[in-house]
């Protein structure tokens, strides 16, 4: 048999329930039994099962009615029907209602286990196909230098364990890619990989996003919603920007991590979950704890094994291989002929500070390929794509001072230039820089850029001109 699964068995005969549950447990699975359809529906709504095995002929409500109710309530677990009074019309109806398979009693243990194994394998393949479609065109981890080699050695060391990992790094450094790598190199690789950006979900919706809700549990809850924890069952849940999670939600997350149980909003009972949680942030969690904005007990729960990603300006030796990777990727996606970069263009790009990190580099590579007049990217094309780039022979923005201050000068000038180019449209500017909109606001605040004042000043210049 494959990986351990949690099955729900529904049958009104006690002997059948006992024999089937024993067979599944001997095969390494977990089995919950139920002797009627009404109770089975409540269990399926409250817990996440990998497969439901139900008899057809039962008193009060039969198995086909249960199947209809399960589909109507949004239960996604595959259902296998069985009956000792089977006929072709019954099997056809079960299939039309969404049953994965139909078995005739008496069922041999060997055949039953094979059917269940095939059903679970099909479910895993469908999940993998969904993930592959989602990943089509996404970045892969690419590096050449020692700094990322050390990081990836840490990733390899911790991936196979259940240790909680906290990924630290600036926006655009590849935190989600590292989390996905941890998932793919773990024993959970056959399960789902689910992501949530805590900074992008409104505070009033994040509990529903993570834990789900029942129909009518609050105003606007028109239907049942399966939360991210349930979606990630037997897999990995990646909580990006955990530092932006509201304090009230932090307390509820802590309880889930301690008890491995969730409860949907409006639900009647807790539900067991088997999920590895990986978190990431670009903020200092220690500072947030000191400011009272992040729970210390949650910090100790998630900050077991930190992985720190260096910004792109500190791994310039990786830029040439990243450029080659993005050229192949962008051209393959768009059906373009691959555009070579001249050595001068690559060197110039290595001298840029990359405030948006690897994500910005990818966007700039695509922009430069579009700007290249003859199918190759040269120094002039780089300067057109990045007007504020300092190339050999030009004066730096700050002639003296610490590197951090020079970098801040460059980041400030880059953001102001991009704002002007996009007519101070913040969303378009963030997209051009390869940043989240919320992170652009935070970066502007860190650099002392008053976005409204900058816009007014630009309007004044244009009117006076």
Protein Blocks (a to p, Z undefined) as FASTA:
>chain_A
ZZddddddddfbfklmmmmmmmmmmnopacdddfbfklmmmmmmmpccfbdcddfbdghi
afklmmmmmmmnopabdcddddfkbcfklmmmmmmnopabdcdddddfklmmmmmmmmmm
mmmmmmmmmmmmmmgopacdddfbfklmmmmmmmmmmmmmmbdcdddddehilpmmmmmm
mmmmmmklmpccddddfklpcfklmmmmmnopaehkaghiabccddfklmmgoiacddeh
kllpcfklmmmmmmmmmnopacdehiabdcddddddddddfbdfklmmmnopacfklmmm
mmmbccddddfklmmmlmmmmmmmmmmmmmmmnopacddddfklmmmmmmpgolnlmmlm
mmmmmmmmmmpmnopacfklmmmmmmmlccehiacfblgdcfklmmmmmmmmmmmmmmmm
noopaklmmmmnopafklmmmmmmmnopafklmmmmmmmmmmmZZ
